[in-house]
């Protein structure tokens, strides 16, 4: 297992869990086999460009959500706003509205 496949798998698992999905549900949404998702998450298989696109689309994320943190990727790290955006993509609309209210309250409190 290479470091790249291991880190891609870890990132895929983190995004899947943040979206509240099982491997089976993600596989169903992405039109791939659940075994393949598990193999990717464990770093046992190399992901194809097609599978990265299918999986990130099923997660409501951009492919960069998987690729940006890999060794050899661009040196720039996502901004906090980009990371927040990626996290909320897996949430329902109702959850997104609740998070918006929470963030709005925090910002108003900080600004006094």
N, C-alpha and C positions, 0 to 999 in steps of 0.2 A: 504494500500500500504506500503510495507516494504521499508526501506532505500536502500536495495540492488536493488530491482526492479526499484525504482525511478532513482537511479544513472545509472543503466544499460540502462534504457530508454533514459536518457539524453545523455549518451555517444553514443548510437546508432543514435540518432537524429543528434548529432554533426558530426559523421562520414558520415552520409547520406548527410547532407548539404554540407560538405566539398567535397564530391564526385559529387555534383551538381545534385542529384537525388531527385525525388518526392517519396513519400511513395509508390505510385502505381508502379513506375518504379523499385524501389528496390524490391518490392514484386514480380513483374514479373520476375526479374532476379534471385531471390532467390527461386522461385516456392513456395511462401506462399501467403496467402490472404492479401490484402492491409489493411483490417480491423485489422488483427493481428499485422502488423507493427505499426499501430497507437496505438493499445492497449499496445504494448511493450514500445513504446516511452513515453506514458503517465504513465507507471508503473502500468498498470491495470492487466497485465498478467505476469506470470512467463515464462521466456524463457527456452526452452529445450536445451540440448546440441546440438541436431540436428539442431534446428533453429538458434542457435548462429553460428554454422558452415556454414549453408546455407547463412545466412545474411552477415557474414564477407567475405565469398568467393565472394558473389555478389558485395561487396564493394571493392574487391581486397585487403582485409586486412587479418591479422592473427586474430584468435579468442582472442588472448591476448589483442588486441586493445580494445575489449569490457570489458574484465575481469580484466585487470591489475589494474584498478583504483577503483575497488569495495572494500567496507569495508571487511577486513579479507583477502584481496589478499596479495600477497608477498609484503614485505616492500620496495623492490627495485622499484624505479621509472624508467621509460624508459629513456634512454639517449636522448639528443637532436637529435642525428643522427637517432635514432629509431623513434622518433616522426616525424621528417622530412620525413623519408621513408614512414611512415603510411599516412601522408598527401598527398604525391604525388601519392600514389597508385590509387587514384580516378581520377587522371588527364589523359588526352589523351597523346599519345606519343609526339605530337607536343608541348603540354603544358609542358611536362617533359623536353623536349629539351630547351625550353625557360627558364625554372627554372634553368636548369644546367648552361646555359650561364650566367644568373643573379648571381647565387652563385659563379661561377668561377670569374666573374668580382669583386664581393665583396671580395673574398679571396685574389685576386691579389692586390686590393687596400689596404687592411688591412696590407698585408705583405710588401707593399711599393715597 
